[in-house]
Amino acid sequence: MNDRNRILVVEDDAAIRRFVRLALEAEGHEVFEADTLARGLIDAGTRRPDLIVLDLGLPDGDGGDFIRDLRGWSQAPVVVLSARSAEADKIGALDAGADDYLVKPFGAGELMARVRAQLRRHARRPEDGAASIAFGSVRIDLARRSVERDGVPLHLTPIEYRLLTQLATQPDRVITHRQLLRAVWGPGHAEDTHYVRVHMANLRKKVEDDASQPRHLLTEAGVGYRFVG
């Protein structure tokens, strides 16, 4: 991650935009700014940023519409900044395709940590060629569809395996209950959030050192889960 990353900040508040730009530039990133949804989409298309920092409350539209439009042609990670703290707003943005969500007011340190995590995730996507994922004492062999813990085969049910790989192949990304349900169980189960909780509890018992204090399969309260390697 020594490369100079191109980051687009889409935010209509000039003071916040300046705060974010200075924090990003202090870490060596090249920063572009937009203060409307329309300008942001144009810059996303022409600048081809490595990451986008996005406010949801834009003067000419909602940030959720920006994300949905962007996802039609770009997989650049999106970190949402918003004064909206309700779970429904977080879920809406994440379901639309955002990768992380930070509630205003926020500190520069936390923002930079989220940005670094998303840039790492985007740079090391398993679909780009990695055949396995290792975390703690667990190793997932994606080619063989097998999991080991301390070198010993670990029995996971098909649901548990799909749930684990869905999270582990997208490290540091917040994945909502609805997204997991659609990916693992299918579109007909989009509202059955209890399915995820039950299977996640069983999965943690198998892969975490202490299921009551997980280090890798983390809960985003009321929203979903995040995998940390």
Summary of the structure (lengths in Angstrom):
residues: 229
radius of gyration: 18.2
end to end distance: 17.0
largest distance: 55.5
contacts: 721
relative contact order: 0.11
helix: 43%
strand: 23%
